[in-house]
């Protein structure tokens, strides 16, 4: 259940749909038949429903509002047995059916009344929210296209080719140096062979 585009404004009744952000706030639209516009600025406290949670006494400190709403819908459907005028005991019993581990010391009757009001608005004006489900991680993994063998082969070739070339280059360089040295020695030997020995001047003693 995705509630990131539904908001509540402090001091105002009802729920609002987030239209778009502005430089100083948000443009909201009432979630009813009127579709009235509201520009919420810095002075308005806007709370997105996906950021609201209910205190619990279990291992988890709180449960998301989306979880609570879905549980209520599974239990009662669109018609719930209480309204905002119900007694405190009736309200607590109602919430206990959807969230047995809710913290009775931290969750007040006024909070449950607000929850009841929001539930009525959502089932009437945004019923699709109760059928929206976020994709599971496993489903995303299954639908992700696998890497093709051709791509993998190119990757392997790119990784191995430079190493092989470097190895060959290293083995060829000493040979070239050795051949060059042999050529220089042969040329020097040929030059020495073609040179005529200088005649030595002999001196005789008188």
C-alpha positions in Angstrom: 0.0 0.0 0.0 1.7 3.2 -1.2 0.7 6.3 0.7 3.5 8.6 -0.2 1.2 10.9 -2.2 -1.4 11.3 0.5 -1.0 13.8 3.3 -2.6 15.2 6.4 -2.3 18.8 7.4 -2.2 19.8 11.0 -5.2 21.9 12.1 -7.2 20.8 9.0 -9.6 17.9 8.7 -9.6 15.4 6.0 -6.8 14.2 3.7 -5.0 15.7 0.8 -3.4 14.5 -2.4 0.1 15.9 -3.1 0.0 17.5 -6.5 3.5 18.9 -6.8 6.1 20.8 -4.7 6.7 24.5 -4.9 9.7 26.6 -3.9 8.2 27.2 -0.5 6.0 24.2 0.1 3.5 21.9 -1.6 0.4 22.2 -3.7 -2.3 19.9 -2.2 -5.7 18.8 -3.3 -8.5 17.7 -1.0 -9.3 14.0 -1.2 -13.0 14.4 -1.8 -15.5 15.5 -4.4 -14.7 19.1 -4.1 -11.0 18.7 -5.2 -10.1 22.0 -3.4 -6.6 23.3 -3.8 -4.3 24.2 -0.9 -0.8 25.7 -1.0 0.9 24.4 2.2 3.8 26.6 3.2 6.3 26.7 6.0 3.7 27.5 8.6 1.7 24.3 7.7 2.7 21.0 9.2 2.2 18.4 6.5 2.6 14.7 7.3 2.7 12.1 4.5 0.8 9.0 5.5 3.6 6.7 4.6 5.7 8.4 7.3 3.1 7.8 10.1 3.3 4.8 12.4 1.4 3.3 15.4 3.3 2.5 18.6 3.4 -1.2 19.6 4.7 -3.3 22.5 6.1 -6.1 20.4 9.7 -6.5 19.1 9.1 -3.7 16.6 8.7 -0.3 18.2 5.9 0.7 15.8 3.9 -0.5 12.9 3.4 1.6 9.7 0.1 3.2 9.1 -0.1 1.3 5.8 0.1 -2.0 7.6 -2.6 -1.0 10.0 -4.9 0.1 7.2 -4.4 -3.0 5.2 -5.1 -5.2 8.3 -8.4 -3.2 9.0 -9.4 -3.7 5.3 -8.7 -7.5 5.5 -10.8 -7.7 8.7 -13.7 -5.5 7.9 -13.6 -4.5 4.3 -15.0 -1.0 3.5 -17.5 -1.0 6.5 -16.0 -0.7 10.0 -18.0 -1.1 13.2 -17.0 2.2 14.7 -16.9 5.9 13.8 -15.3 9.0 15.3 -18.1 9.3 17.9 -17.5 5.8 19.4 -16.4 5.4 23.0 -12.8 5.0 24.1 -13.3 1.3 24.8 -14.9 0.7 21.5 -12.1 2.4 19.7 -9.4 0.4 21.6 -11.2 -2.8 20.9 -11.5 -1.9 17.2 -7.7 -1.2 16.8 -6.9 -4.4 18.8 -8.6 -6.4 16.0 -6.2 -4.9 13.4 -3.1 -4.5 15.6 -3.3 -6.6 18.8 0.1 -5.4 20.0 -0.6 -1.7 19.8 0.6 0.3 22.9 -2.4 1.3 24.9 -0.4 3.8 26.9 1.1 5.7 23.9 -1.8 5.4 21.4 -4.7 7.8 22.5 -8.4 7.7 21.6 -8.0 10.8 19.5 -5.4 9.0 17.4 -7.8 6.1 16.7 -10.6 8.6 15.9 -8.3 10.2 13.3 -7.4 6.7 12.0 -11.1 5.9 11.6 -11.7 9.1 9.7 -8.8 8.6 7.4 -9.9 5.0 6.7 -13.3 6.2 5.7 -11.9 8.8 3.3 -9.5 6.3 1.7 -12.0 3.6 1.1 -14.4 6.1 -0.5 -12.0 8.3 -2.5 -8.9 6.2 -3.0 -10.0 2.6 -2.9 -7.1 1.6 -5.2 -4.7 2.2 -2.4 -5.8 -1.0 -0.8 -5.0 -3.0 -3.9 -1.6 -1.5 -4.6 1.3 -3.7 -3.6 5.0 -2.9 -3.7 7.0 -5.4 -5.9 8.8 -8.0 -3.8 12.6 -8.3 -4.0 12.4 -11.9 -5.2 10.0 -11.0 -8.1 12.3 -8.2 -9.2 15.2 -10.7 -9.3 13.2 -13.2 -11.4 12.1 -10.5 -13.9 15.5 -9.0 -14.3 17.0 -10.0 -17.7 20.0 -12.2 -17.3 23.3 -11.1 -18.8 23.8 -12.6 -22.3 26.6 -15.0 -23.0 27.9 -12.7 -25.7 28.3 -9.8 -23.3 30.0 -12.1 -20.8 32.4 -13.4 -23.5 33.3 -9.9 -24.5 34.0 -9.0 -20.9 36.2 -12.1 -20.4 38.0 -11.2 -23.7 38.6 -7.7 -22.5 40.0 -8.9 -19.2 42.4 -11.5 -20.7 43.6 -9.8 -23.9 45.7 -7.0 -22.3 47.4 -9.5 -20.0 48.3 -11.8 -22.9 49.7 -9.0 -25.0 51.8 -7.7 -22.2 53.3 -11.1 -21.6 54.1 -11.5 -25.3 55.6 -8.0 -25.4 57.9 -8.8 -22.5 59.1 -12.0 -24.1 59.7 -10.4 -27.4 61.8 -7.5 -26.2 64.8 -9.5 -24.9 64.9 -11.4 -28.3 65.0 -8.1 -30.2 67.8 -6.8 -28.0 69.8 -10.0 -28.4 69.4 -10.0 -32.2 70.5 -6.4 -32.4 73.5 -7.2 -30.3 74.4 -10.1 -32.6 74.1 -7.9 -35.7 76.4 -5.3 -34.2 79.0 -8.0 -33.4 78.8 -9.5 -36.9 79.2 -6.0 -38.5 82.2 -5.2 -36.3 83.8 -8.5 -37.2 83.3 -7.9 -40.9 84.8 -4.4 -40.7 87.8 -5.8 -38.8 88.4 -8.5 -41.4 88.4 -6.0 -44.3 90.8 -3.6 -42.6 94.4 -4.0 -43.9 97.1 -4.3 -41.2 99.3 -1.3 -41.0 102.9 -1.8 -42.1 105.3 -1.3 -39.3 108.5 0.6 -40.0 111.5 -1.3 -38.9 114.5 0.5 -37.7 117.9 -1.0 -38.1 120.8 -0.2 -35.9 123.9 1.0 -37.6 
